[in-house]
Amino acid sequence: MAQPLLLDSTWRDQQKFENAEAVYQCTIAGTSGNNKENSGSSKLINEIAEARQQIQKALSSSGGSALSSGGDGQFNNRMNTLETENKELKKIVDDMKKMVSKLESRVTALEGGKSSATVSKPAPVPADDDDDDDDFDLFGDDDEEAQAEAEKIKQERIKAYADKKAKKPVLIAKSSIVLDVKPWDDETDMKELERCVRTVVMDGLVWGNSKLVPVGYGIKKLQIMCVVEDDKVGTDDLEDAITHFEDFVQSVDVSSFNKI
């Protein structure tokens, strides 16, 4: 509290101190000729010098404390920032450790429980001391036996696949056909015509139901159904075989054809 009061009194007596300051400067420069004024104001000059020193001390102490407080604040902020970054880095490292652990578990499961770290290292090949043994293949017989064994296993697998494929039932493609068999006239014996048609026998041909359908002028046609295997019986073969009975059959048409 003493320093502010000192500054306050200094500024209240501003004119007096300014005059004393002028005399002080003149005394320092050696330009004043009035020794009486100099001796009379020497006390005031000393007071001004002392006040100036106290003001400078107060300013320097306040500035140093401000700088000190400012430096402490920056240091604390920096420390807080570093602590936060350290926590974040620790969290990231922990997450990466967990991820690596999961990946190692998955790799171990995919490799059948064998970790890559447990894979045995190949045994070092002993160095040949003699130059005469350079052309001798230590593993030649083993390679040939391994190739023969692999070829044998391959042939066995091919044979097993062929046997399995041969035992698999083959899908037979079949079709349902409805034929329209037309007679010559209304005097044709339709029962005899149907009997002749059913005498047609082929591998893969099965006759089904039939019926007489009126055409006009008292003439009726025979509509008969059959099931055929596509690879064995064709419609052309059926038509040729039926029209062979030319005494009864005028023509044969396919009324419908459906895949089964």
C-alpha positions as CSV (number, residue, x, y, z in Angstrom):
1,M,0.0,0.0,0.0
2,A,3.0,2.3,0.5
3,Q,4.0,2.4,-3.2
4,P,0.6,3.6,-4.5
5,L,0.4,6.3,-1.9
6,L,3.9,7.5,-2.8
7,L,2.9,7.6,-6.5
8,D,-0.3,9.5,-5.6
9,S,1.5,12.2,-3.6
10,T,4.0,12.6,-6.4
11,W,1.4,13.4,-8.9
12,R,-0.5,15.8,-6.6
13,D,2.7,18.0,-6.3
14,Q,3.5,17.7,-10.0
15,Q,4.5,21.4,-10.4
16,K,6.9,21.3,-7.5
17,F,8.5,18.1,-8.7
18,E,8.8,19.4,-12.3
19,N,10.7,22.5,-11.0
20,A,12.9,20.3,-8.9
21,E,13.5,18.0,-11.9
22,A,14.6,21.1,-14.0
23,V,17.0,22.2,-11.3
24,Y,18.3,18.6,-11.0
25,Q,18.9,18.4,-14.7
26,C,20.7,21.8,-14.7
27,T,22.9,20.8,-11.8
28,I,23.9,17.6,-13.6
29,A,24.6,19.5,-16.8
30,G,26.6,22.2,-14.8
31,T,24.6,25.1,-16.3
32,S,23.1,26.6,-13.1
33,G,25.0,29.6,-11.4
34,N,22.7,30.0,-8.4
35,N,24.4,28.0,-5.6
36,K,21.8,29.1,-3.2
37,E,18.9,27.6,-5.1
38,N,21.0,24.5,-5.6
39,S,21.7,24.1,-1.9
40,G,18.1,24.9,-1.1
41,S,16.6,22.4,-3.4
42,S,19.2,19.7,-2.8
43,K,16.8,18.1,-0.3
44,L,14.0,18.1,-2.8
45,I,16.3,16.7,-5.5
46,N,17.2,13.8,-3.1
47,E,13.6,13.1,-2.5
48,I,12.8,13.1,-6.2
49,A,15.7,10.7,-6.9
50,E,14.5,8.5,-4.1
51,A,10.9,8.6,-5.4
52,R,12.2,7.8,-8.9
53,Q,14.1,4.8,-7.6
54,Q,11.1,3.6,-5.6
55,I,8.8,4.0,-8.7
56,Q,11.3,2.0,-10.8
57,K,11.5,-0.7,-8.2
58,A,7.7,-0.9,-8.0
59,L,7.4,-1.1,-11.8
60,S,10.1,-3.7,-12.1
61,S,8.6,-5.8,-9.3
62,S,5.1,-5.6,-10.7
63,G,6.3,-6.4,-14.2
64,G,8.3,-9.4,-12.9
65,S,5.4,-10.7,-11.0
66,A,3.2,-10.3,-14.0
67,L,5.7,-12.1,-16.2
68,S,6.0,-14.8,-13.5
69,S,2.3,-15.2,-13.3
70,G,2.0,-15.3,-17.1
71,G,4.8,-17.9,-17.3
72,D,3.1,-20.0,-14.7
73,G,-0.2,-19.9,-16.6
74,Q,1.4,-20.9,-19.9
75,F,3.3,-23.7,-18.1
76,N,0.1,-25.0,-16.5
77,N,-1.8,-24.9,-19.8
78,R,1.1,-26.7,-21.5
79,M,1.1,-29.4,-18.9
80,N,-2.6,-29.9,-19.1
81,T,-2.4,-30.2,-22.9
82,L,0.4,-32.8,-22.6
83,E,-1.5,-34.8,-20.1
84,T,-4.6,-34.9,-22.3
85,E,-2.5,-35.9,-25.3
86,N,-0.8,-38.6,-23.3
87,K,-4.2,-40.0,-22.2
88,E,-5.4,-40.1,-25.8
89,L,-2.2,-41.8,-27.0
90,K,-2.6,-44.4,-24.3
91,K,-6.2,-45.1,-25.4
92,I,-5.1,-45.5,-29.0
93,V,-2.3,-47.9,-28.0
94,D,-4.7,-50.0,-26.0
95,D,-7.2,-50.1,-28.9
96,M,-4.4,-51.2,-31.3
97,K,-3.3,-53.9,-28.8
98,K,-6.9,-55.3,-28.6
99,M,-7.2,-55.2,-32.4
100,V,-3.9,-57.1,-32.9
101,S,-4.9,-59.7,-30.3
102,K,-8.2,-60.3,-32.2
103,L,-6.3,-60.6,-35.5
104,E,-3.9,-63.1,-34.0
105,S,-6.9,-65.2,-32.7
106,R,-8.5,-65.2,-36.1
107,V,-5.3,-66.2,-37.8
108,T,-4.8,-69.0,-35.3
109,A,-8.3,-70.3,-35.9
110,L,-7.9,-70.2,-39.7
111,E,-4.6,-72.1,-39.6
112,G,-6.2,-74.8,-37.6
113,G,-4.9,-73.8,-34.2
114,K,-1.3,-73.5,-35.3
115,S,0.2,-70.2,-34.7
116,S,2.7,-68.9,-37.3
117,A,5.2,-68.4,-34.5
118,T,5.2,-72.2,-33.9
119,V,6.1,-73.1,-37.4
120,S,9.3,-75.1,-37.2
121,K,12.3,-73.8,-39.0
122,P,13.8,-75.9,-41.8
123,A,16.8,-77.9,-40.7
124,P,20.0,-76.4,-42.0
125,V,21.6,-78.5,-44.8
126,P,24.9,-79.8,-43.7
127,A,27.8,-78.4,-45.7
128,D,29.8,-80.9,-47.8
129,D,33.4,-81.1,-46.9
130,D,34.4,-83.1,-50.0
131,D,34.2,-81.7,-53.5
132,D,33.5,-85.2,-54.8
133,D,30.0,-85.2,-53.2
134,D,28.8,-81.9,-54.9
135,D,26.9,-83.8,-57.6
136,F,25.2,-86.2,-55.1
137,D,21.5,-85.3,-54.5
138,L,20.5,-86.1,-51.0
139,F,16.8,-85.5,-51.5
140,G,16.4,-86.8,-55.0
141,D,14.8,-90.1,-54.0
142,D,12.5,-88.3,-51.5
143,D,11.3,-85.9,-54.3
144,E,10.5,-88.8,-56.7
145,E,8.6,-90.7,-54.0
146,A,6.6,-87.6,-53.0
147,Q,5.7,-87.0,-56.7
148,A,4.7,-90.6,-57.2
149,E,2.5,-90.4,-54.0
150,A,0.9,-87.2,-55.1
151,E,0.2,-88.6,-58.6
152,K,-1.4,-91.7,-57.0
153,I,-3.6,-89.6,-54.8
154,K,-4.7,-87.5,-57.8
155,Q,-5.6,-90.6,-59.8
156,E,-7.6,-92.0,-56.9
157,R,-9.5,-88.8,-56.5
158,I,-10.3,-88.7,-60.3
159,K,-11.5,-92.3,-60.2
160,A,-13.7,-91.6,-57.1
161,Y,-15.2,-88.6,-58.8
162,A,-15.9,-90.6,-62.0
163,D,-17.6,-93.4,-60.0
164,K,-19.7,-90.9,-58.1
165,K,-20.8,-89.2,-61.3
166,A,-21.6,-92.6,-63.0
167,K,-23.8,-93.6,-60.1
168,K,-25.8,-90.3,-60.3
169,P,-29.1,-90.8,-62.1
170,V,-29.3,-89.2,-65.5
171,L,-32.2,-87.0,-66.1
172,I,-34.2,-88.2,-69.1
173,A,-35.9,-85.6,-71.1
174,K,-39.5,-86.6,-72.0
175,S,-42.4,-84.9,-73.9
176,S,-46.1,-85.3,-74.0
177,I,-47.6,-85.3,-77.6
178,V,-51.2,-85.3,-78.8
179,L,-51.7,-86.5,-82.3
180,D,-54.6,-86.0,-84.6
181,V,-55.1,-89.0,-86.9
182,K,-57.5,-88.3,-89.8
183,P,-59.3,-91.0,-91.8
184,W,-60.2,-91.0,-95.5
185,D,-64.0,-90.7,-95.0
186,D,-66.9,-91.4,-92.7
187,E,-66.9,-95.1,-93.7
188,T,-63.4,-95.8,-92.2
189,D,-63.4,-98.2,-89.3
190,M,-62.1,-96.0,-86.5
191,K,-61.7,-98.8,-84.0
192,E,-59.4,-100.7,-86.5
193,L,-57.6,-97.4,-87.1
194,E,-56.9,-97.0,-83.4
195,R,-55.7,-100.6,-83.1
196,C,-53.3,-100.1,-86.0
197,V,-51.9,-96.9,-84.4
198,R,-51.3,-98.6,-81.1
199,T,-49.4,-101.4,-82.8
200,V,-46.6,-98.9,-83.4
201,V,-43.9,-99.9,-80.9
202,M,-40.7,-97.9,-80.3
203,D,-38.1,-97.7,-77.6
204,G,-39.1,-94.8,-75.4
205,L,-42.7,-94.6,-76.7
206,V,-45.8,-95.1,-74.4
207,W,-49.3,-94.7,-75.7
208,G,-52.0,-93.0,-73.6
209,N,-55.7,-92.1,-73.7
210,S,-57.6,-91.5,-77.0
211,K,-60.9,-90.2,-78.2
212,L,-62.9,-89.5,-81.4
213,V,-63.4,-85.9,-82.2
214,P,-66.0,-84.8,-84.9
215,V,-64.6,-83.0,-87.9
216,G,-67.6,-82.5,-90.2
217,Y,-69.9,-84.3,-92.6
218,G,-70.0,-87.3,-90.3
219,I,-66.3,-87.7,-90.3
220,K,-64.4,-88.2,-87.0
221,K,-60.7,-88.0,-86.3
222,L,-58.7,-90.0,-83.7
223,Q,-57.0,-87.9,-81.1
224,I,-54.5,-90.0,-79.2
225,M,-51.9,-89.0,-76.6
226,C,-48.4,-90.5,-76.1
227,V,-45.3,-89.9,-74.0
228,V,-41.9,-90.2,-75.7
229,E,-38.2,-89.9,-74.7
230,D,-36.8,-87.0,-76.7
231,D,-33.4,-88.7,-77.4
232,K,-35.1,-91.9,-78.8
233,V,-38.4,-90.9,-80.5
234,G,-39.1,-88.0,-82.8
235,T,-42.4,-86.7,-84.2
236,D,-41.3,-87.4,-87.7
237,D,-40.7,-91.1,-86.8
238,L,-44.2,-91.3,-85.3
239,E,-45.9,-89.7,-88.3
240,D,-44.1,-92.0,-90.8
241,A,-45.0,-95.1,-88.7
242,I,-48.7,-94.2,-88.5
243,T,-49.2,-93.1,-92.1
244,H,-47.8,-96.5,-93.1
245,F,-51.4,-97.7,-92.5
246,E,-52.5,-96.0,-95.7
247,D,-55.8,-98.0,-96.0
248,F,-57.1,-96.2,-92.9
249,V,-55.0,-93.1,-92.3
250,Q,-55.1,-90.0,-94.5
251,S,-52.8,-87.7,-92.5
252,V,-51.3,-87.2,-89.1
253,D,-50.9,-83.8,-87.4
254,V,-49.3,-82.8,-84.0
255,S,-52.1,-81.2,-82.0
256,S,-49.9,-80.3,-78.9
257,F,-46.3,-80.8,-77.8
258,N,-45.3,-80.3,-74.1
259,K,-42.0,-80.9,-72.3
260,I,-42.3,-83.0,-69.2
